[in-house]
Amino acid sequence: MSKKPKRFGKKNKTFSEKIFKILSKSPNKPFNYKQIAAILEVDDTKSRNEIIKDLKILAAQKVIIETEPGKYLVKASGQEVYEGFVDMTSRKTGYFVCDELEHDVFIPFMNLNHALDGDKVKVYIYNKRSSRKPEAEVIEIIERAKTEFVGVIDIQKNFGFVTTANAKMYTDIFVPKNKLNDAQHGDVVLVKLEDWPKKADSPFGSVIKVLGKPGEHDTEIHAILAEYGLPYDFPVEVDAFANKIDTSITQEEIAKRRDMRNVLTFTIDPKDAKDFDDALSFQVLENGNYEIGVHIADVSHYVKEGTILDDEAYKRATSVYLVDRVVPMLPEVLSNFACSLRPQEEKYTFSAIFQLNQKAEVVDSWFGRTVIYSDQRFAYEEAQHIIETKSSTIPAEISLTGNEFKASDAVTQATLKLDELAKILRRKRMTAGAISFDKVEVKFNLNEADEPTGVYFKISKDANHLIEEFMLLANRKVAEFIGKQKKTFVYRIHDEPNEDKLIGLQSVISKFGYSLNFKSKDTISKSLNSLLEEVNGKKEQNLVDTLAIRAMSKARYSTQNIGHYGLAFDYYSHFTSPIRRYPDVMAHRLLQHYLDGGKTANEDDYEEKCEHSSDMELLAANAERDSVKYMQVKFMEDKKDIEFLGVISGVTEWGIYVEIIENKCEGMVRIRDIKEDYYVFDEKQYAYVGEMYKGMLQLGDEVYVKVKNADLVKKQLDYTYIRKKE
């Protein structure tokens, strides 16, 4: 594609630029003056003559070429047309994102040409080499990121308009009367975008599902799932198929497996867990070493390739954990029963069994299918009590049953030894450069109507770390076992952090007196760990933890192993949660295939599945985050008369974000609403500076606020600023 002319003279400006845009949008198609006139909708002789003249001028400037008499094509150089994605802002403008370009390129509203957020597009970039900042114009929409949107419908006499709460969706959607699908005025609906005529201001669509009335609990939760294209129930035929599966434990199948039923085995999970996909077994060997089995539900025994059950599991790729419910990857008969390693039940498992010495070094390992019997189910709180007190007596207040009970001596001793070994494994990881992210997780106490009655924070303790370390060990060793054979496998990879984001993190944390060491990969990871340790328990912890996580690359699935930076592992996979993650099912199938002597699997097929799994994981994470925001808004909506102490967690040109310390609920204070001074935004200092009294509002400052507005539909809190804490 050729360069755009440096300037168009006054006389020929009207048509020259328009002609150039027309030719740019179809770079391989020659046009004559009649076709261009038709597109421009001019039919008078004067205008046609002007088009002919401008075509000759552009050809003389070598901006376009005359391919045959009277037919013109934009001159190709292959440098100004790119394929990439649209990243919309909330101001009806966007940015073009492309790996080939060093920086994102601004797209003015008039140049979007009906492209929406996330769409894959072809663009032409203007002023690429001039002193002005380059701008992009969308010349082709290659693929829509999504065609289904959630919004509230406004019904008129013969049509309706659907308006979404998504700030990046700059247009409403027109729905003809015959496509309203029984929607009533004010309903929350799922609408499918079907067409966007060239001259229409809004796209045309049809209502495909009515979700309910705005603000109602189930409506909003279903709207969150629908917004990301996630299901909230199973197709009838999938449930029926799952219910017909033989889930009995047979002697014939046991004979094909390593029998571990007589080895001490137990699970440690959250109190409210319904599916238990991992268990640990423990025994002391004659040589003084420890045999530790990591036993994972054998989902691939029940979910066979080529079945509608497998198709549905792959399509979902992950379970979705919303605040008030789980949307499982597998039907309940499998996720909560057949595949769940419930206590006092025999179960089929896929296991990684390790022999560890006193230094927690792996001296031997075995992988394969097993059958186990879980002797005991523990909640994390119960296991933590054993670790902290060295006592086997579990008090009633933390017991799963609500009654005091005594764990067996064997289970107690196993728990204590596993904790000891886990701490050695964790120290080794940290020494190797692993990053220790123990971000505070916001949880809610819910009543029978799933309304939030309180907020609490989930913090990882020794019992959590115990399970984590042995799951990491299994994931790492399985990946290493296949990786060293150079065979196709599903890896969980994590690239090194983005340097620009780390510099941005440094500029923020310096306000609090912290710093990072950029000398080497090792010093970065060590200084990150020191930072996370130093902020622990301080008012700025959640802010710094969040910014540090954002500075990291995103972990994803791939057949191309580059290691896992955050965990400091050369090989890593996901093997330990096949009930809730499809990549783990793939890992099980591939491992068994190779244990049976199979040849390496098709890499391209698995790479496609990895990309799909990564995409679905991101959608699920977004839905989970939105459900937390929704619950936070719901929790705060009746607290408008209460004064809260918060910390400034963000500073933008339109206001400050404040996170309330006691419950982590974040909301915005519009700067125009703060009347104590006239504040001016200082981007470099992440602060507002008062013009009259020279006061400052900056990241990390503690301020008092009240709830001004709680919008359940937008999942948005607005606060009223009271005063700064002295």
Residue pairs with C-beta under 8 A, 6 or more apart in sequence:
1 24
1 27
1 74
1 75
1 76
1 77
1 78
1 79
1 80
1 81
1 124
2 62
2 63
2 64
2 74
2 75
2 76
2 77
2 80
3 63
3 77
3 80
3 128
3 129
4 20
4 63
4 80
4 126
4 127
5 16
5 20
5 58
5 61
5 63
6 130
8 16
8 17
12 50
12 53
12 54
12 57
14 50
15 40
15 47
15 50
15 51
15 54
16 54
16 57
16 58
18 40
19 36
19 51
19 54
19 55
19 58
19 64
20 58
20 63
20 64
20 74
21 124
21 137
21 139
22 31
22 36
22 39
22 40
23 31
23 64
23 72
23 73
23 74
24 74
24 81
24 124
24 137
24 139
25 124
25 139
25 140
27 73
27 74
27 76
27 81
27 139
28 73
29 73
30 67
30 68
30 71
30 72
30 73
31 71
31 72
31 73
32 70
32 71
32 72
33 48
33 51
33 52
33 55
33 70
34 48
36 51
36 55
37 43
37 47
37 48
37 51
40 47
40 51
42 48
42 51
55 64
55 72
58 64
58 72
59 65
59 66
59 72
62 75
63 74
63 75
64 72
64 73
64 74
64 75
65 72
65 73
65 74
65 75
66 72
67 73
79 128
80 124
80 125
80 126
80 128
81 122
81 123
81 124
81 125
81 139
82 96
82 98
82 100
82 101
82 122
82 123
82 125
82 136
83 98
83 120
83 121
83 122
83 123
83 142
84 96
84 97
84 98
84 99
84 100
84 101
84 120
84 121
84 123
85 96
85 97
85 98
85 118
85 119
85 120
85 121
85 145
86 94
86 95
86 96
86 97
86 107
86 112
86 115
86 116
86 117
86 118
86 119
86 121
86 138
87 94
87 95
87 96
87 97
87 104
87 117
87 118
88 94
88 116
88 117
88 168
88 169
88 170
89 95
89 168
90 167
90 168
92 109
92 170
93 106
93 107
93 108
93 109
94 106
94 107
94 112
94 115
94 117
95 104
95 105
95 106
95 107
96 104
96 105
96 106
96 107
96 121
96 123
96 125
96 136
97 104
98 105
105 123
105 125
105 134
105 135
105 136
106 133
106 134
106 135
106 136
107 115
107 123
107 135
107 136
107 137
107 138
108 135
109 170
111 135
111 136
111 137
111 138
112 138
112 170
113 137
113 138
113 139
113 141
114 138
114 141
114 196
114 203
115 121
115 138
115 141
116 144
116 145
116 146
116 169
116 170
116 171
117 145
117 166
117 168
117 169
118 145
118 146
119 141
119 142
119 143
119 144
119 145
120 141
120 142
120 143
120 145
121 138
121 139
121 140
121 141
121 142
122 138
122 139
122 140
122 142
123 136
123 137
123 138
123 139
124 136
124 137
124 139
125 134
125 135
125 136
126 134
126 135
126 136
126 137
127 133
127 134
127 135
128 134
144 193
146 229
147 192
147 193
147 194
148 190
148 191
148 192
148 193
148 208
148 226
148 229
149 162
149 164
149 166
149 169
149 173
149 190
149 191
149 193
149 205
149 227
150 164
150 165
150 188
150 189
150 190
150 191
150 211
150 223
150 226
150 227
151 162
151 163
151 164
151 165
151 172
151 173
151 188
151 189
151 191
152 162
152 163
152 165
152 186
152 187
152 188
152 189
152 214
152 713
153 160
153 161
153 162
153 175
153 180
153 183
153 185
153 186
153 187
153 188
153 189
153 191
153 207
154 160
154 161
154 162
154 163
154 185
154 186
155 180
155 183
155 184
155 185
158 176
158 177
159 174
159 175
159 176
159 177
160 174
160 175
160 177
160 180
160 183
160 185
160 207
161 172
161 173
161 174
161 175
161 202
162 172
162 173
162 175
162 189
162 191
162 205
162 207
163 172
164 172
165 713
165 714
165 715
166 227
171 201
171 202
171 203
172 202
173 191
173 193
173 202
173 203
173 204
173 205
174 200
174 202
174 203
174 204
174 205
175 183
175 191
175 204
175 205
175 206
175 207
176 204
176 206
179 205
179 206
179 207
180 207
181 189
181 206
181 207
181 208
181 209
181 210
182 210
183 189
183 207
183 210
184 210
186 213
186 214
187 210
187 211
187 212
187 213
188 210
188 211
188 212
188 213
188 214
188 219
188 220
188 223
188 713
189 207
189 209
189 210
189 211
190 207
190 208
190 209
190 211
190 226
191 205
191 206
191 207
191 208
192 205
192 206
192 208
193 203
193 204
193 205
194 203
194 204
194 205
194 206
195 203
195 204
196 202
196 203
196 204
197 204
209 226
211 219
211 222
211 223
211 226
212 218
212 219
212 222
213 219
214 220
214 712
214 713
215 712
215 713
217 324
217 449
217 450
217 451
217 634
220 630
220 712
220 713
221 232
221 322
221 324
221 325
221 627
221 630
222 232
224 322
224 623
224 626
224 627
224 630
225 231
225 232
225 320
225 322
225 327
225 623
227 623
227 626
228 619
228 620
228 622
228 623
229 619
230 316
230 320
230 327
230 619
230 620
230 623
231 316
231 327
232 327
234 242
234 312
234 331
235 312
237 308
238 308
238 309
238 312
238 331
239 331
241 307
241 308
241 309
242 309
242 330
242 331
242 333
242 334
243 331
243 333
245 302
245 309
245 333
245 334
245 338
247 302
247 333
247 334
247 337
247 338
249 346
249 347
249 348
249 371
253 348
253 371
254 371
256 369
257 348
257 368
257 369
257 370
257 371
258 351
258 353
258 366
258 368
258 369
258 370
258 371
259 370
259 371
260 281
260 293
260 295
260 349
260 351
260 370
260 371
260 372
260 373
261 346
261 371
261 372
261 373
262 373
263 281
263 282
263 283
263 291
263 293
263 372
264 281
264 282
264 283
264 375
264 410
264 411
264 414
265 279
265 280
265 281
265 282
265 293
265 295
265 372
265 373
265 374
265 375
266 279
266 280
266 343
266 374
266 375
266 376
266 377
266 378
266 411
266 414
267 276
267 278
267 279
267 280
267 341
267 343
267 374
267 376
267 377
267 378
268 280
268 378
268 379
268 380
268 383
268 463
268 466
268 467
269 276
269 377
269 378
269 379
269 380
270 379
270 380
271 379
271 380
271 381
271 400
274 326
274 335
274 336
274 340
275 328
275 335
275 336
275 339
275 340
275 579
275 580
276 297
276 340
276 341
276 342
276 374
276 377
277 296
277 297
277 299
277 339
277 340
277 341
277 576
277 577
277 578
277 579
277 580
278 294
278 295
278 296
278 297
278 341
278 467
278 471
278 576
278 577
279 293
279 295
279 341
279 349
279 372
279 374
280 292
280 293
280 294
280 295
280 418
280 467
280 470
281 291
281 292
281 293
281 295
281 353
281 372
282 290
282 291
282 292
282 293
282 414
282 417
282 418
283 290
283 291
284 290
284 291
285 291
285 355
288 357
288 358
289 355
289 356
289 357
289 358
289 363
290 355
290 356
290 357
290 417
290 421
291 353
291 354
291 355
292 353
292 354
292 355
292 356
292 418
292 421
292 470
293 351
293 352
293 353
293 354
293 370
293 372
294 351
294 352
294 353
294 354
294 470
294 471
294 473
294 474
294 576
295 341
295 349
295 350
295 351
295 370
295 372
296 349
296 350
296 351
296 352
296 474
296 575
296 576
296 577
296 578
296 584
296 588
297 339
297 340
297 341
297 347
297 348
297 349
297 350
297 578
297 579
298 339
298 347
298 348
298 349
298 350
298 369
298 578
298 588
299 330
299 334
299 339
299 578
299 579
299 584
299 585
299 588
300 350
300 578
300 585
300 588
300 589
300 592
301 348
301 369
302 334
302 338
302 339
303 309
303 310
303 313
303 330
303 334
303 585
304 310
305 589
309 330
309 331
313 329
313 330
313 582
313 585
314 582
314 609
314 612
316 329
316 582
316 616
317 329
317 581
317 582
317 583
317 612
317 613
317 615
317 616
317 617
318 329
318 580
318 581
318 582
318 613
318 616
318 617
318 620
319 326
319 327
319 328
319 329
319 335
319 579
319 580
319 581
319 620
320 326
320 327
320 620
320 623
320 624
321 620
321 624
322 623
322 624
322 627
323 444
323 446
323 452
323 627
323 628
323 630
323 631
324 446
324 450
324 627
324 631
325 450
328 335
328 579
328 580
329 335
329 579
329 580
329 581
329 582
330 339
330 579
334 579
335 579
335 580
339 347
339 578
339 579
340 347
340 579
341 347
341 349
341 372
341 374
342 374
342 377
343 374
343 375
343 376
343 377
344 373
344 374
344 375
345 373
345 374
346 371
346 372
346 373
347 371
347 372
347 373
347 374
348 369
348 370
348 371
349 369
349 370
349 371
349 372
350 368
350 369
350 370
350 575
350 578
350 588
350 591
350 592
351 366
351 367
351 368
351 369
351 370
351 372
352 365
352 366
352 367
352 473
352 474
352 477
352 478
352 575
353 365
353 366
353 367
353 370
354 362
354 364
354 365
354 473
354 477
355 362
355 363
355 364
355 365
356 362
356 363
356 421
357 363
359 424
360 421
360 424
360 425
360 428
362 473
362 477
365 477
365 481
367 478
367 481
367 591
367 595
368 595
369 592
375 408
375 411
376 407
376 408
376 411
377 400
378 400
378 407
378 415
379 398
379 400
380 461
380 463
380 464
381 398
381 463
382 394
382 398
382 399
382 400
382 407
383 415
383 463
383 466
384 461
384 462
384 463
385 391
385 394
385 395
385 398
386 392
386 394
386 407
386 412
386 415
386 416
387 415
387 416
387 419
387 462
387 463
387 466
388 462
390 412
390 416
391 412
392 406
392 407
392 408
392 409
392 411
392 412
393 404
393 405
393 406
393 407
394 404
394 405
394 406
394 407
395 404
396 402
396 403
396 404
399 405
407 415
415 466
418 466
418 470
419 462
419 463
419 466
421 469
422 462
422 465
422 466
422 468
422 469
422 470
423 462
423 465
425 469
425 470
425 472
425 473
426 465
426 469
429 469
429 472
429 567
429 568
430 436
430 529
432 568
433 521
433 522
433 525
433 526
433 568
434 525
434 566
434 567
434 568
435 525
435 528
435 529
435 532
435 552
435 565
435 566
435 567
436 529
436 532
436 533
437 532
437 545
437 548
437 549
437 566
438 459
438 460
438 532
438 536
439 542
439 545
439 546
439 549
440 457
440 458
440 459
440 541
440 542
440 545
440 664
441 457
441 458
441 459
442 455
442 457
442 458
442 628
442 632
442 663
442 664
443 455
443 456
443 457
443 458
444 452
444 453
444 454
444 455
444 456
444 631
444 635
445 452
445 453
445 454
445 455
445 456
446 452
446 453
447 453
451 634
452 631
452 634
452 635
455 632
455 635
455 662
455 663
455 664
455 665
457 664
460 468
471 576
472 567
472 569
474 575
474 576
475 492
475 572
475 573
475 574
475 575
475 576
476 567
476 569
476 571
476 572
476 573
478 573
478 575
478 587
478 591
479 489
479 491
479 492
479 561
479 569
479 571
479 572
479 573
479 575
480 570
480 571
481 591
482 489
482 573
482 590
482 591
482 594
483 489
483 491
483 561
483 571
484 571
485 594
486 600
487 590
487 594
487 600
487 601
488 559
488 590
488 600
488 601
488 602
488 603
488 606
489 559
489 561
489 573
489 587
489 590
489 606
490 557
490 558
490 559
490 573
490 574
490 583
490 586
490 587
490 590
490 606
490 609
490 610
491 557
491 558
491 559
491 560
491 561
491 571
491 572
491 573
492 555
492 556
492 557
492 564
492 572
492 573
492 574
492 583
493 555
493 556
493 557
493 558
493 560
493 561
493 562
493 563
493 564
493 572
494 552
494 553
494 554
494 555
494 556
494 563
494 564
494 565
494 566
494 567
494 572
495 553
495 562
495 565
496 521
496 553
496 565
497 524
497 551
497 552
497 553
497 565
498 551
498 553
499 518
501 550
501 551
502 516
502 518
502 524
502 551
504 547
504 551
505 516
505 547
505 548
505 550
505 551
506 515
506 516
506 518
507 686
508 543
508 544
508 547
508 686
508 699
509 515
509 516
509 531
509 544
509 547
511 685
511 686
511 698
511 699
511 700
512 535
512 540
512 544
512 700
514 531
514 534
514 535
514 544
515 527
516 524
516 527
516 528
516 531
517 523
517 524
517 526
517 527
518 524
525 568
528 548
531 544
531 548
532 544
532 545
532 548
535 541
535 544
535 545
539 647
539 661
539 700
539 702
540 647
540 699
540 700
542 649
542 659
542 664
543 647
543 649
543 659
543 699
543 700
546 649
552 565
552 566
553 565
554 618
555 564
555 566
556 610
556 614
556 617
557 574
557 583
557 610
557 611
557 613
557 614
557 617
558 607
558 610
558 614
559 603
559 606
559 607
559 610
560 607
561 571
563 569
563 570
563 571
563 572
564 572
573 583
573 587
574 581
574 583
574 584
574 587
575 584
575 587
575 588
575 591
576 584
577 584
578 584
578 585
578 587
578 588
581 613
582 609
582 613
582 616
583 609
583 610
583 613
586 606
586 609
590 601
590 606
593 601
626 715
629 715
629 716
630 712
630 715
632 663
632 664
632 665
632 666
632 717
633 665
633 710
633 711
633 712
633 715
633 716
633 717
634 710
634 712
635 663
635 665
636 663
636 665
636 667
636 707
636 710
636 717
637 707
637 710
637 712
639 707
640 706
640 707
640 708
640 710
641 706
642 706
642 707
643 704
643 705
643 706
643 722
644 660
644 661
644 662
644 704
644 705
644 706
644 707
645 660
645 661
645 662
645 702
645 703
645 704
645 725
646 658
646 659
646 660
646 661
646 702
646 703
646 704
646 705
646 719
647 658
647 659
647 661
647 700
647 701
647 702
647 703
648 656
648 657
648 658
648 697
648 698
648 699
648 700
648 701
648 702
648 703
649 657
649 658
649 659
649 666
649 699
650 656
650 657
650 666
650 699
651 657
651 681
651 686
651 687
651 688
651 697
651 698
651 699
652 681
653 681
653 683
654 670
654 671
655 668
655 669
655 670
655 671
655 672
655 673
656 668
656 669
656 671
656 688
656 697
656 721
657 666
657 667
657 668
657 669
658 666
658 667
658 668
658 669
658 703
658 705
658 719
658 721
659 665
659 666
660 666
660 667
660 705
661 702
665 717
666 717
667 705
667 707
667 716
667 717
667 718
667 719
668 716
668 717
668 718
668 719
669 705
669 718
669 719
669 720
669 721
670 718
671 679
671 681
671 688
673 708
673 720
673 721
674 697
674 721
676 690
676 693
676 695
676 723
677 690
677 691
677 692
677 693
677 695
678 690
678 691
678 692
679 688
679 689
679 690
679 691
679 697
680 688
680 689
680 690
680 691
681 688
682 688
682 689
685 696
685 698
686 698
686 699
687 696
687 697
687 698
687 699
688 696
688 697
688 698
689 695
689 696
690 696
695 724
697 703
697 724
701 724
701 725
702 724
702 725
703 721
703 722
703 723
703 724
703 725
704 721
704 722
704 723
704 724
704 725
705 719
705 720
705 721
705 722
706 719
706 720
706 722
707 717
707 718
707 719
707 720
708 718
708 719
708 720
709 716
709 717
709 718
710 716
710 717
710 718
711 717
711 718
